[in-house]
Amino acid sequence: MTLGVFLGEVSFLFQGADPLLVPTEILLGHGKMDEKNSRASWVDEIVGRNMALVSEMNEKMWNMMMATLGGFSWLNEQWEKIAQTYIEQRKNMRQEYVKLAEQITEKMRDNFKEVEGLVKETATATTKNIPSIPGFISYQELVKKVEELAKKVEEISSKEDTNSK
């Protein structure tokens, strides 16, 4: 068999096939076409190479999927860490806010007690002087004083009248 006839037969067998997948012995015409090296064995060799290539592609695709899933898993862990950190910070802020509110409330209570004490002192000092302030004397006492003063005025007036006569 000549090389041209052999290559023609091979091109018929591998029509549309990728030249990289066709055994180089076939393309170059090496080897002899006998029962031992029949077309079936060459096809088996090509199918075997294709299956190996598909298996390798499948394994690489599987590895890529696992790497992608691993990336998603890592990303999920990072989001969980961020969320946990955020929750912890909010918890700490809330505790600090409660402490601050308690301190402010305690300070307000102390200040109120101080103001209350000052008001009591002022009220006590003011009430000691109330009897001398006419506005705080009862109405009946005021009426009595007015009557007494009226009598004194009459007495003084009558003395002046008697002295002037």
Secondary structure, DSSP 8 states (H G I E B T S, - for coil): --HHHHHHHHHHHTTT--TTTS-HHHHHT-S--SSTT-HHHHHHHHHHHHHHHHHHHHHHHHHHHHHHHHHHHHHHHHHHHHHHHHHHHHHHHHHHHHHHHHHHHHHHHHHHHHHHHHHHHHHHHHHHTGGGSGGGS-HHHHHHHHHHHHHHHHHHHHHHHHHH-
